[in-house]
Amino acid sequence: MQRLKAALLGGALALAVAAPALAQSAADLGKTLTPFGATKAGSADGTIPEWTGGITKPPAGYKPGQHHVDPFADDKVLFTITAQNMGQYEAKLTEGQKALLKTYPQTYKINVYPTRRSASAPQRIYDATIANASRAKLVGGGNGVEGALEGVPFPIPTEGVQAVWNHILRWRGVNVQRQVGQANPQADGSYTMITINEKVKYLYNQPQGNPGSNTSLFFLQEVIAPARLAGEILLVHDTINQVAEARNAWTYNPGQRRVRRAPNVAYDNPGTAADGLRTSDQLDMYNGSPDRYNWKLVGKKEMYVPYNAYKLHSNQLKYDDIVKPKHINQDLARYELHRVWVVEGELKPGTSHIYAKRRFYIDEDSWQILASDQYDARGQMWRVGESHGINYYDVPVYTSTLDAIYDLQSGRYTAIGFDNQEPMYKFDQELTAADFSPDSLRRAGVR
């Protein structure tokens, strides 16, 4: 316990960043602040540019339905951070990045590119976010949100749990379908690609939101391949206040040909087909109820984080190009200097989770968690998360194209979102509540 306390204190000291600017108000949104509450101006040295709306239209050469053209293909690497020179840059590195550099000094590196503030969203989401700033409130001791519709609930956060809710309820589209790969490489890099089809209906983000309802989204996930796993299906009806009303989940097992309730699909239970390398609440970097942690809003800081991963998203790549031993191919990963909200969660006394402490680095422009640190009960770094995102400018929405969770203690990792050889995401699906009923699960299982 003493080691954990020392780690927490050391982490707090290392993250000596500015406290939230409490003088900011809803009146600043869309003016000195972006509609999402980010600092509109660039950094003093010009490294971080001013936000001018992000990408507002597709670049030349893009056709709807195809893989996304890289709007920054001509950008060159400014410099590379390695285990040998990390001391020059450590003030702007996450604790997880430092651990990765030290653990894999010969192969893990961070290629830093010019900063491009590409994140954007539809005008209705901006309007709703500005309105939420004066109407949204925490309820149930921070375990729920009331009064918010469609947009980010707390664009000017004053508490850590508000920033966590901003990630959970951020703009990700309304009706979304994707087919992606998940890989859990062995220490030598060998892997079997697991193909997963997902459908999501974001009720909270639909026009006019979902007023009066505690349900935030419907989620359906089916394993397509390999044959030994094919046919496993997970259905989730996610709630906002999961203490008042627990997440509802069902699974279909093709061997038993039965639909069963799955109350354990939450918190630190193992993630789907992830070989025990991530927890259920690490899908999308963090999901579900925040009730097991005391969340602290440490402040905002400039950091080197994954961003604009169009190269990693390219359909010119094969999966073998990306999947390597210990970590993904860092030659394909792009990092930029961005301002992020730093939020720390410490496990509440009397509750349980395999992670005693978590730290999130949340993008000020999109509220996407870009990186995460997970500590064990001894206060030691255990797992490190990196979310490589792009602006899906056909929507527009800034969200992940590949998430990786690195287990430093086993020397392995899991990554989900491989779409290089898959059909492109569909953000315009016609999905109804009936598509996410337990009966639909049965029908899908007997196709």
Secondary structure, DSSP 8 states (H G I E B T S, - for coil): -HHHHHHHHHHHHHT--B---TT--GGGBTTTB-TTS-B-S--TTSSS---S-S--S--TT--TTS----TTTT----EEE-TTTGGGTGGGS-HHHHHHHHHSTTT--EEE----------HHHHHHHHHHTTT-EEEGGGTEEES--SS-S-SS--SHHHHHHHHHTS---SEEEEEEEEE---TTS----EEEEEEEE-TTTSTT--TT--EEEEEEEEEEESTTTTT-EEEEEEESSTTTS--EEEEEETTTTEEEE-TT-STTSB-TTSTTSSBGGGTTSS-S--TTEEEEEEEEEEEEEE---HHHH-TT--HHHH--SSS--TTS--EEEEEEEEEEEEE-TT---S-SEEEEEEETTT--EEEEEEE-TTS-EEEEEEEEEEEETTTTEEEEEEEEEEETTTTEEEEEEE-TTS---BSB----GGGGSHHHHHHHHT-
